[in-house]
C-alpha cells in the first residue's frame, strides 16, 4: 500500500520509541513486559539511527517481525495473566502491522537521499530544463 515515505516513517519511529520506553512506567508494567518493551525501544532506536546505513527494507522486515511477535509475546513469555501488558502487546502488534502496511519500504527517491531530485518542470534560473 505504502502511504508513508521514509521521512514520515522516521518521525513515527521517534514517537514509537518514546511510547515503548514510557509504556511500562505509564501502565505499571514490571519484570518481563518492561524488559521486552525497553529492548524493543532500544532496537527500534538503533534501526532509526542507522536508517541511512542499513536498507530500509531491512527496517521493514524488523517491524513486521515485531508486529507478528507482539500479540504472541504474553503467551510465549508468560505474562498472559497481566491484563495491562497483555492488552498493550496485542494493540502494539496490531499498530506495528498497520504501520508496516502503510509504509512504502521500496521508495527510492527520498528527501533523505542527497542525490534525490524531483523535476517539477520549473526552473527558477530562467533557463529551460527540458
C-alpha positions as CSV (number, residue, x, y, z in Angstrom):
1,X,0.0,0.0,0.0
2,X,2.7,2.4,1.0
3,X,1.4,5.8,2.0
4,X,4.2,6.9,4.3
5,X,7.6,8.0,2.9
6,X,10.8,7.2,4.7
7,X,10.9,10.6,6.3
8,X,7.4,10.3,7.7
9,X,8.1,6.8,8.9
10,X,11.2,8.0,10.8
11,X,9.1,10.7,12.6
12,X,6.6,8.0,13.6
13,X,9.5,5.8,14.7
14,X,10.6,8.5,17.1
15,X,7.1,8.6,18.6
16,X,7.1,4.8,18.9
17,X,10.5,4.8,20.6
18,X,9.1,7.2,23.3
19,X,5.9,5.1,23.6
20,X,7.8,1.8,24.0
21,X,10.1,3.4,26.6
22,X,7.4,5.1,28.6
23,X,4.7,2.4,28.4
24,X,6.0,0.3,31.3
25,X,6.0,3.4,33.5
26,X,2.7,4.7,32.4
27,X,0.8,1.4,32.5
28,X,2.6,-0.1,35.6
29,X,4.3,-3.0,33.9
30,X,7.1,-4.8,35.6
31,X,9.6,-7.6,35.0
32,X,9.3,-9.3,31.6
33,X,6.9,-6.9,29.9
34,X,9.1,-4.0,30.9
35,X,12.3,-5.7,29.7
36,X,10.7,-6.6,26.4
37,X,9.4,-3.1,25.8
38,X,12.7,-1.5,26.7
39,X,14.5,-3.9,24.5
40,X,12.2,-3.2,21.6
41,X,12.6,0.5,22.2
42,X,16.4,0.2,22.1
43,X,16.3,-1.9,19.0
44,X,14.0,0.5,17.2
45,X,16.2,3.4,18.3
46,X,19.2,1.7,16.7
47,X,17.3,0.9,13.5
48,X,16.2,4.5,13.3
49,X,19.6,6.0,14.0
50,X,21.2,3.6,11.5
51,X,18.5,4.2,8.9
52,X,21.0,5.6,6.4
53,X,23.4,2.7,6.9
54,X,21.0,-0.2,6.5
55,X,18.5,-0.7,3.7
56,X,15.0,0.5,4.5
57,X,13.6,-2.9,3.6
58,X,15.6,-4.4,6.5
59,X,14.0,-1.9,8.8
60,X,10.6,-3.0,7.4
61,X,11.5,-6.7,8.0
62,X,12.3,-5.9,11.6
63,X,9.0,-4.1,12.0
64,X,6.9,-7.0,10.5
65,X,8.7,-9.4,12.8
66,X,7.8,-7.2,15.8
67,X,4.2,-7.0,14.6
68,X,4.0,-10.8,14.4
69,X,5.8,-11.3,17.7
70,X,3.9,-8.9,19.9
71,X,0.4,-10.5,20.0
72,X,2.0,-13.8,21.0
73,X,4.5,-12.4,23.5
74,X,2.2,-12.6,26.5
75,X,1.7,-16.3,25.9
76,X,5.3,-17.1,24.9
77,X,6.9,-15.1,27.7
78,X,4.5,-16.0,30.4
79,X,2.6,-12.8,31.3
80,X,-0.8,-13.6,29.9
81,X,-2.3,-13.1,33.3
82,X,-1.2,-9.4,33.4
83,X,-4.0,-7.6,31.7
84,X,-2.2,-4.2,31.2
85,X,0.7,-5.9,29.5
86,X,-1.4,-8.4,27.5
87,X,-3.7,-5.7,26.1
88,X,-0.8,-3.4,25.3
89,X,1.2,-6.0,23.5
90,X,-1.8,-7.1,21.4
91,X,-2.5,-3.5,20.5
92,X,1.1,-2.9,19.8
93,X,1.3,-5.8,17.4
94,X,-1.8,-4.5,15.5
95,X,-0.3,-1.0,15.4
96,X,3.0,-2.2,14.1
97,X,1.2,-4.2,11.4
98,X,-0.9,-1.3,10.2
99,X,2.2,0.9,10.3
100,X,4.1,-1.6,8.2
101,X,1.3,-1.8,5.7
102,X,1.1,2.0,5.3
103,X,4.8,2.5,4.7
104,X,6.4,2.3,1.3
105,X,9.7,0.5,2.0
106,X,10.8,0.4,-1.6
107,X,10.5,4.1,-2.4
108,X,13.9,5.1,-4.0
109,X,13.6,8.8,-4.3
110,X,13.6,10.2,-0.8
111,X,14.2,13.5,0.9
112,X,16.9,11.7,2.9
113,X,18.8,11.0,-0.2
114,X,21.3,13.8,-1.0
115,X,21.2,12.9,-4.7
116,X,17.4,13.0,-4.9
117,X,16.0,15.3,-7.4
118,X,12.3,16.0,-8.2
119,X,11.8,17.5,-11.5
120,X,8.9,20.0,-11.3
121,X,9.5,21.4,-14.7
122,X,10.0,24.9,-13.2
123,X,13.5,26.4,-13.4
124,X,14.0,29.5,-11.2
125,X,17.2,30.4,-13.1
126,X,15.3,31.3,-16.3
127,X,16.9,28.6,-18.3
128,X,14.5,26.0,-19.7
129,X,15.5,22.5,-18.4
130,X,13.6,20.3,-20.8
